[in-house]
Amino acid sequence: MKKIFLFLIKIYQKIISPWTPKSCRFRPTCSEYSRQAIQKYGAIKGGWLGLKRILRCHPFNSGGYDPVE
């Protein structure tokens, strides 16, 4: 399952992301954060951390540097 999630994120980063405007408020980007979290913690916990990060990426959040810990 971990490999499937990482593959889907890679597809998004290589094919879809270059065609969309840069709008992520965080560094690293939400997709990169999700990739790192899944690699570090596995599919379940890493996926949950990635989802929480995506939900925080909205206009009312100032964003900034937010590494996977």
C-alpha positions in Angstrom: 0.0 0.0 0.0 2.9 2.3 0.8 4.3 1.8 -2.7 0.9 2.6 -4.3 0.6 5.9 -2.4 4.1 6.9 -3.3 3.5 6.0 -6.9 0.3 8.1 -7.0 2.1 11.1 -5.4 4.9 10.8 -7.9 2.4 10.8 -10.8 0.8 13.9 -9.4 4.2 15.6 -8.9 5.4 14.8 -12.4 2.3 15.1 -14.5 -0.5 17.1 -12.8 1.4 19.6 -10.6 3.4 21.3 -13.4 0.1 22.2 -15.1 -1.5 23.8 -12.1 -0.6 27.2 -10.6 1.7 27.3 -7.6 -0.6 27.8 -4.6 0.8 25.8 -1.7 1.3 27.9 1.4 3.9 25.6 3.0 7.4 24.4 2.4 7.9 21.6 1.5 4.8 21.5 -0.7 1.9 19.4 0.5 2.6 16.6 -2.0 6.3 16.5 -0.9 5.3 16.5 2.7 2.9 13.6 2.1 5.6 11.7 0.3 8.1 12.2 3.1 5.5 11.3 5.8 4.6 8.1 4.0 8.2 7.1 3.6 8.9 7.8 7.2 5.8 6.5 9.0 4.1 4.2 6.5 0.9 4.3 4.5 -1.6 4.7 7.4 0.1 7.3 9.7 1.9 9.0 6.8 -1.3 9.3 4.8 -3.1 10.7 7.8 -0.4 13.3 8.4 -0.5 14.2 4.7 -4.3 14.6 4.8 -4.1 16.8 7.9 -1.5 19.0 6.1 -3.7 19.3 3.0 -6.6 20.3 5.1 -4.5 23.1 6.8 -3.6 24.5 3.4 -6.2 27.3 3.0 -6.2 31.1 2.7 -6.7 31.6 6.5 -3.5 29.8 7.4 -0.2 31.7 7.0 1.7 28.6 6.1 5.5 28.7 6.2 8.2 26.0 6.9 6.6 22.8 8.2 8.8 19.7 8.0 7.8 16.1 8.7 8.8 15.3 12.3 
